Amino acid sequence: MSAETTTKMDQNTGAAEPLAAEEIRAIRERIDEIDQQIIDLWQERARLSQTVGKTRMASGGTRLVLSREREIVERFREALGPDGAQVALMILRAGRGPL
């Protein structure tokens, strides 16, 4: 193989072309921003859910409301497909703790 036909692979992106590597870096930067938003929203939701649970229990109510949890699981399943149910269960657990 000659030096002309051998392309140097970008170690961070896996791309063989500099323009593709640059595009991948830009896309990954946006992905990282989205990931941070997801983390921030996840933490905010967990705090809000914990507050709801504490308020409900302080008023003499139940620890959780299963019909509400089923509604949330179904909403995620409809929006995200089969994996949506698992996502919803993880989100619910973050707010109320394990069952």
C-alpha angles and dihedrals in degrees: 000000000000125000089249094059095041112086121200111238117226103239095210099047104024089230121138096204124064093224091051090048091052091049091049091050091052093048091048090051089057090046089054090051091051091047090055091050090051091050092048092048092045091054093045091049092049091052092049092047091050089052091051091050094048092047092048093048093044088056091053095262131132126284091245141000110232094197089058091049092050089050091053093046091050092048091054093044091053093047100040106022125234094337089055091076090056092048090051092050091052091048092049091049091052089058103040104021125236120324 
